[in-house]
Amino acid sequence: MSDDTRTSHGQRAGRRTRRGLAAAAALLLAGLAAAPVAAAAGERTQQTRRGDLVAVTPVADRDAGQVRSFLSGWDVDADGVRYGLRAYRLTYRTVDPYGEPTTATGLLTLPKGGGHCLDLVSDTHGTMVDRDYAPSVSEDFGRVPSYVNAAAGRAVAAPDYLGLGKGPGPHPYMDTASSVTASVDMLRAARTAAERLGRPPTGAVYATGFSQGGQVAMALGKALQAGADRHFRLVALAPVSGPYDLEGQEMPALFDGRVNDTSGVLYIAYWLVAQNRLHPLYKDPSEAFRAPYASRVESLLDGSHEQEDVVRGLAPSVKQLLTPAFHERLRHPSGAVLDAMRSADHTCGWKPEVPVRLYAAAGDTDVPLANTRTCARTLAGQGARVRVVDQGAVDHFGSVLVSASQVVRFFDGVRP
């Protein structure tokens, strides 16, 4: 359910390190950025398609040394860095959870070198409450997987998801279906943009993601293997620390001490507010949240507040946050609450026909390792061969920082 509670890594992740492009690079790419906007402006709504590119905005231009410095600053193994990179914010057309047309943004990162045609990595990020923390907006923790993969020689498409980055509306947190549609449409937009930038994708897709994004990556892999888009074929799958089992593992862990209090409060508040827009969980926040939190929880989670502010505005524990009745509803879910949980589950109930590694950590108190173990058993039950990589005593953020370079090496060993 996760990505962001501020452990020592999280506190570092909260620091903004935005850097502007060099003027020469901005001038060089200005024509490219303007062209898709002009084309889109003349289109009628009924003529547009999911994944249509609306705009391309350059956001980073780094040489190999700068990439190594960025990764080393996060204690990420930078030995695999071979190239510098250029990164772009893509704005593209997609659909909301109700199937209505909308737009979303995401980060396309291309290596400055390597082959002319590039394999493509889909990187789906973890939980974030601040829309400006999304990969296409902030050069921070969320760009680690994009940079480490691009610097190794692949293109990377990292969706911001609906309602984050520069996309309109609220983020439908943990709505798996809309996260997958946004991710597929980001691949389509990335294909168009990369072709225009002279680095056409091969069609091979390596899927990875962290925390909330680990669960999305698993569901995206299933969609790609089932033929979601004929231009893309899944060749490897490597999610990190995903909440694959809300009903059986993640939700019970909120109440049995396996999830730390700060993370638990953030996740359950975010999940309830977001899911209530999609499922009838409560008519008034006071049914679910105690005073004084009921009067502020929805405004705190409107996408404009940094995570530290949200945490400070909520209770110190899940029990103190929720009304007694709703606390029991979550401990013994049924009806709409159970439906909401199950709508995000079952992402592991298929047989991947590609190599799969699941990365996680025994020391994770945000998304307990049991989520990954359950997923691995479910995949194996379908006949899939799966390897679980337990990173040991590191925390939630540490699981992806340790895994990032390992995922690249895993991808390097898989031929399209």
LUMDRENLO-509054 format. One record per residue (C-alpha): x, y, z; residue number from 1; residue in one letter. Coordinates in steps of 0.02 Angstrom, whole numbers, m for minus. Layout:
<sites>
SITE_X_Y_Z_NUM_A
...
</sites>
This chain:
<sites>
SITE_0_0_0_1_M
SITE_150_105_12_2_S
SITE_303_200_m31_3_D
SITE_312_346_86_4_D
SITE_329_353_272_5_T
SITE_474_456_327_6_R
SITE_606_340_397_7_T
SITE_783_405_376_8_S
SITE_768_370_191_9_H
SITE_596_450_187_10_G
SITE_657_609_267_11_Q
SITE_789_624_133_12_R
SITE_658_587_2_13_A
SITE_557_736_62_14_G
SITE_693_857_15_15_R
SITE_665_931_m155_16_R
SITE_818_928_m269_17_T
SITE_742_999_m425_18_R
SITE_867_1060_m552_19_R
SITE_832_1155_m713_20_G
SITE_891_1103_m885_21_L
SITE_1036_1191_m964_22_A
SITE_976_1330_m1078_23_A
SITE_1052_1249_m1231_24_A
SITE_959_1085_m1202_25_A
SITE_796_1178_m1174_26_A
SITE_816_1273_m1338_27_L
SITE_861_1114_m1430_28_L
SITE_701_1027_m1374_29_L
SITE_581_1174_m1376_30_A
SITE_512_1129_m1546_31_G
SITE_476_951_m1493_32_L
SITE_386_1009_m1336_33_A
SITE_273_1127_m1431_34_A
SITE_227_1014_m1577_35_A
SITE_115_887_m1489_36_P
SITE_18_1026_m1401_37_V
SITE_m22_1110_m1565_38_A
SITE_m78_946_m1642_39_A
SITE_m187_900_m1493_40_A
SITE_m271_1071_m1488_41_A
SITE_m349_1042_m1658_42_G
SITE_m419_870_m1619_43_E
SITE_m598_835_m1574_44_R
SITE_m630_732_m1419_45_T
SITE_m706_588_m1515_46_Q
SITE_m550_578_m1625_47_Q
SITE_m429_556_m1481_48_T
SITE_m372_389_m1415_49_R
SITE_m304_324_m1252_50_R
SITE_m117_352_m1248_51_G
SITE_m120_498_m1371_52_D
SITE_24_616_m1333_53_L
SITE_m27_792_m1284_54_V
SITE_140_872_m1235_55_A
SITE_324_835_m1205_56_V
SITE_418_942_m1079_57_T
SITE_606_919_m1048_58_P
SITE_641_906_m862_59_V
SITE_819_838_m841_60_A
SITE_982_820_m937_61_D
SITE_1119_728_m842_62_R
SITE_1288_658_m892_63_D
SITE_1345_489_m824_64_A
SITE_1442_569_m682_65_G
SITE_1290_666_m624_66_Q
SITE_1184_508_m629_67_V
SITE_1312_415_m523_68_R
SITE_1313_558_m399_69_S
SITE_1123_560_m389_70_F
SITE_1113_372_m359_71_L
SITE_1257_371_m236_72_S
SITE_1168_506_m138_73_G
SITE_1032_378_m107_74_W
SITE_1158_240_m67_75_D
SITE_1110_152_m228_76_V
SITE_1241_46_m317_77_D
SITE_1295_152_m467_78_A
SITE_1417_26_m543_79_D
SITE_1295_m11_m684_80_G
SITE_1289_169_m746_81_V
SITE_1350_171_m926_82_R
SITE_1264_324_m997_83_Y
SITE_1198_494_m954_84_G
SITE_1013_526_m981_85_L
SITE_878_647_m1034_86_R
SITE_707_648_m952_87_A
SITE_541_719_m1010_88_Y
SITE_370_747_m934_89_R
SITE_238_674_m1049_90_L
SITE_57_731_m1043_91_T
SITE_m59_604_m1122_92_Y
SITE_m239_552_m1139_93_R
SITE_m313_413_m1034_94_T
SITE_m473_373_m939_95_V
SITE_m527_395_m759_96_D
SITE_m596_254_m647_97_P
SITE_m767_277_m728_98_Y
SITE_m700_264_m906_99_G
SITE_m719_450_m941_100_E
SITE_m583_541_m1041_101_P
SITE_m448_630_m941_102_T
SITE_m263_667_m950_103_T
SITE_m115_607_m848_104_A
SITE_71_639_m841_105_T
SITE_225_531_m824_106_G
SITE_413_529_m842_107_L
SITE_502_463_m997_108_L
SITE_689_439_m970_109_T
SITE_807_398_m1115_110_L
SITE_992_351_m1108_111_P
SITE_1120_459_m1196_112_K
SITE_1194_313_m1286_113_G
SITE_1167_130_m1322_114_G
SITE_1071_59_m1468_115_G
SITE_962_160_m1584_116_H
SITE_808_57_m1538_117_C
SITE_776_37_m1352_118_L
SITE_691_m92_m1244_119_D
SITE_568_m10_m1125_120_L
SITE_553_m23_m936_121_V
SITE_388_17_m853_122_S
SITE_421_85_m678_123_D
SITE_270_113_m565_124_T
SITE_300_214_m407_125_H
SITE_241_194_m228_126_G
SITE_119_289_m120_127_T
SITE_128_478_m120_128_M
SITE_3_606_m56_129_V
SITE_86_761_m130_130_D
SITE_52_774_m317_131_R
SITE_212_876_m340_132_D
SITE_316_731_m277_133_Y
SITE_273_627_m432_134_A
SITE_418_568_m542_135_P
SITE_384_689_m685_136_S
SITE_386_839_m568_137_V
SITE_515_808_m432_138_S
SITE_693_746_m457_139_E
SITE_695_648_m297_140_D
SITE_677_472_m227_141_F
SITE_544_426_m354_142_G
SITE_667_443_m497_143_R
SITE_792_317_m430_144_V
SITE_724_168_m530_145_P
SITE_704_271_m688_146_S
SITE_882_337_m680_147_Y
SITE_965_172_m637_148_V
SITE_874_83_m780_149_N
SITE_900_221_m909_150_A
SITE_1084_238_m866_151_A
SITE_1101_52_m903_152_A
SITE_1035_78_m1079_153_G
SITE_845_61_m1080_154_R
SITE_705_185_m1101_155_A
SITE_596_203_m946_156_V
SITE_411_250_m938_157_A
SITE_357_299_m762_158_A
SITE_174_352_m747_159_P
SITE_126_479_m614_160_D
SITE_m46_392_m603_161_Y
SITE_m211_485_m610_162_L
SITE_m222_643_m506_163_G
SITE_m35_654_m470_164_L
SITE_99_755_m559_165_G
SITE_10_877_m674_166_K
SITE_m145_769_m698_167_G
SITE_m316_836_m646_168_P
SITE_m428_776_m507_169_G
SITE_m396_672_m351_170_P
SITE_m286_517_m352_171_H
SITE_m389_356_m341_172_P
SITE_m268_276_m220_173_Y
SITE_m254_86_m233_174_M
SITE_m380_76_m375_175_D
SITE_m286_m56_m473_176_T
SITE_m390_m48_m631_177_A
SITE_m362_137_m664_178_S
SITE_m178_125_m616_179_S
SITE_m158_m9_m750_180_V
SITE_m249_91_m884_181_T
SITE_m142_243_m844_182_A
SITE_15_135_m852_183_S
SITE_m32_55_m1019_184_V
SITE_m74_226_m1091_185_D
SITE_92_294_m1026_186_M
SITE_181_157_m1125_187_L
SITE_86_211_m1280_188_R
SITE_130_394_m1253_189_A
SITE_312_346_m1218_190_A
SITE_319_248_m1380_191_R
SITE_261_400_m1479_192_T
SITE_377_520_m1390_193_A
SITE_528_406_m1402_194_A
SITE_500_384_m1589_195_E
SITE_493_573_m1612_196_R
SITE_653_588_m1511_197_L
SITE_740_466_m1628_198_G
SITE_748_320_m1504_199_R
SITE_606_203_m1556_200_P
SITE_557_65_m1433_201_P
SITE_581_m116_m1484_202_T
SITE_414_m170_m1408_203_G
SITE_497_m270_m1268_204_A
SITE_435_m216_m1096_205_V
SITE_519_m251_m928_206_Y
SITE_398_m213_m786_207_A
SITE_451_m159_m613_208_T
SITE_377_m52_m476_209_G
SITE_392_m16_m291_210_F
SITE_263_m35_m152_211_S
SITE_94_23_m220_212_Q
SITE_186_17_m386_213_G
SITE_241_m162_m355_214_G
SITE_59_m213_m351_215_Q
SITE_25_m108_m507_216_V
SITE_173_m187_m596_217_A
SITE_104_m361_m562_218_M
SITE_m67_m312_m631_219_A
SITE_13_m223_m779_220_L
SITE_114_m378_m820_221_G
SITE_m46_m480_m823_222_K
SITE_m129_m353_m939_223_A
SITE_20_m347_m1059_224_L
SITE_33_m536_m1068_225_Q
SITE_m154_m543_m1107_226_A
SITE_m127_m425_m1255_227_G
SITE_m174_m254_m1187_228_A
SITE_m78_m175_m1331_229_D
SITE_m10_m266_m1483_230_R
SITE_144_m154_m1489_231_H
SITE_209_m217_m1321_232_F
SITE_262_m387_m1259_233_R
SITE_308_m424_m1079_234_L
SITE_481_m502_m1062_235_V
SITE_519_m493_m874_236_A
SITE_433_m444_m712_237_L
SITE_520_m380_m555_238_A
SITE_405_m294_m427_239_P
SITE_475_m233_m261_240_V
SITE_382_m240_m93_241_S
SITE_205_m238_m162_242_G
SITE_45_m249_m56_243_P
SITE_m23_m395_m156_244_Y
SITE_m141_m459_m21_245_D
SITE_m242_m322_65_246_L
SITE_m374_m439_134_247_E
SITE_m260_m576_198_248_G
SITE_m100_m485_246_249_Q
SITE_m86_m296_231_250_E
SITE_m248_m247_316_251_M
SITE_m229_m370_461_252_P
SITE_m50_m308_482_253_A
SITE_m118_m134_522_254_L
SITE_m197_m207_679_255_F
SITE_m72_m339_737_256_D
SITE_83_m229_749_257_G
SITE_173_m282_590_258_R
SITE_143_m110_512_259_V
SITE_214_36_610_260_N
SITE_89_164_678_261_D
SITE_142_312_570_262_T
SITE_130_212_409_263_S
SITE_m31_129_462_264_G
SITE_m119_293_497_265_V
SITE_m64_369_332_266_L
SITE_m112_217_228_267_Y
SITE_m281_183_305_268_I
SITE_m333_365_300_269_A
SITE_m279_383_118_270_Y
SITE_m360_218_70_271_W
SITE_m526_258_152_272_L
SITE_m539_434_79_273_V
SITE_m492_377_m96_274_A
SITE_m595_218_m97_275_Q
SITE_m748_308_m29_276_N
SITE_m759_399_m196_277_R
SITE_m772_230_m283_278_L
SITE_m863_124_m153_279_H
SITE_m998_175_m25_280_P
SITE_m889_155_130_281_L
SITE_m962_302_228_282_Y
SITE_m1083_446_201_283_K
SITE_m993_566_316_284_D
SITE_m810_560_374_285_P
SITE_m870_559_555_286_S
SITE_m935_381_528_287_E
SITE_m757_322_498_288_A
SITE_m643_447_584_289_F
SITE_m644_512_762_290_R
SITE_m649_699_801_291_A
SITE_m555_808_765_292_P
SITE_m484_707_619_293_Y
SITE_m651_684_532_294_A
SITE_m662_869_493_295_S
SITE_m489_880_414_296_R
SITE_m443_711_340_297_V
SITE_m515_738_166_298_E
SITE_m438_910_146_299_S
SITE_m270_847_207_300_L
SITE_m274_713_72_301_L
SITE_m321_827_m73_302_D
SITE_m151_809_m158_303_G
SITE_m85_979_m108_304_S
SITE_m7_935_61_305_H
SITE_163_859_92_306_E
SITE_164_694_183_307_Q
SITE_239_764_343_308_E
SITE_94_888_356_309_D
SITE_m34_750_329_310_V
SITE_45_640_463_311_V
SITE_52_786_587_312_R
SITE_m133_820_558_313_G
SITE_m188_642_596_314_L
SITE_m192_530_749_315_A
SITE_m37_439_816_316_P
SITE_m115_266_790_317_S
SITE_m248_181_686_318_V
SITE_m352_145_841_319_K
SITE_m351_329_889_320_Q
SITE_m392_382_711_321_L
SITE_m545_274_679_322_L
SITE_m712_265_767_323_T
SITE_m733_102_866_324_P
SITE_m867_42_745_325_A
SITE_m762_72_590_326_F
SITE_m609_m1_673_327_H
SITE_m707_m163_692_328_E
SITE_m771_m153_513_329_R
SITE_m592_m153_450_330_L
SITE_m537_m292_567_331_R
SITE_m684_m400_511_332_H
SITE_m721_m335_336_333_P
SITE_m881_m370_241_334_S
SITE_m991_m282_114_335_G
SITE_m920_m128_29_336_A
SITE_m762_m129_135_337_V
SITE_m721_m307_83_338_L
SITE_m765_m268_m98_339_D
SITE_m642_m122_m96_340_A
SITE_m503_m232_m28_341_M
SITE_m535_m370_m152_342_R
SITE_m540_m250_m300_343_S
SITE_m353_m223_m271_344_A
SITE_m311_m405_m233_345_D
SITE_m290_m555_m348_346_H
SITE_m155_m471_m452_347_T
SITE_m49_m627_m428_348_C
SITE_m183_m749_m487_349_G
SITE_m110_m787_m659_350_W
SITE_34_m881_m740_351_K
SITE_172_m768_m806_352_P
SITE_258_m839_m959_353_E
SITE_412_m733_m924_354_V
SITE_548_m735_m789_355_P
SITE_484_m665_m624_356_V
SITE_577_m605_m469_357_R
SITE_490_m532_m318_358_L
SITE_597_m419_m209_359_Y
SITE_551_m380_m28_360_A
SITE_627_m363_145_361_A
SITE_599_m450_310_362_A
SITE_630_m285_401_363_G
SITE_489_m195_309_364_D
SITE_358_m125_430_365_T
SITE_258_m38_293_366_D
SITE_220_m184_178_367_V
SITE_263_m344_272_368_P
SITE_357_m481_182_369_L
SITE_205_m596_198_370_A
SITE_125_m500_53_371_N
SITE_265_m559_m61_372_T
SITE_264_m736_7_373_R
SITE_77_m747_m25_374_T
SITE_99_m682_m203_375_C
SITE_239_m806_m238_376_A
SITE_132_m952_m177_377_R
SITE_m14_m894_m282_378_T
SITE_92_m878_m439_379_L
SITE_172_m1047_m407_380_A
SITE_m1_m1122_m388_381_G
SITE_m35_m1066_m566_382_Q
SITE_121_m1155_m626_383_G
SITE_237_m1005_m632_384_A
SITE_420_m1013_m580_385_R
SITE_455_m871_m459_386_V
SITE_605_m822_m356_387_R
SITE_584_m716_m199_388_V
SITE_732_m605_m154_389_V
SITE_727_m560_32_390_D
SITE_838_m409_64_391_Q
SITE_841_m443_250_392_G
SITE_834_m316_390_393_A
SITE_818_m158_284_394_V
SITE_661_m52_299_395_D
SITE_530_m16_165_396_H
SITE_629_118_73_397_F
SITE_787_17_94_398_G
SITE_707_m129_2_399_S
SITE_697_m31_m161_400_V
SITE_864_57_m139_401_L
SITE_951_m111_m119_402_V
SITE_846_m193_m255_403_S
SITE_861_m59_m389_404_A
SITE_1029_m112_m461_405_S
SITE_986_m296_m437_406_Q
SITE_831_m273_m543_407_V
SITE_938_m198_m681_408_V
SITE_1056_m347_m677_409_R
SITE_907_m465_m680_410_F
SITE_838_m375_m833_411_F
SITE_1010_m381_m914_412_D
SITE_1005_m570_m902_413_G
SITE_836_m586_m988_414_V
SITE_837_m581_m1177_415_R
SITE_681_m515_m1266_416_P
</sites>
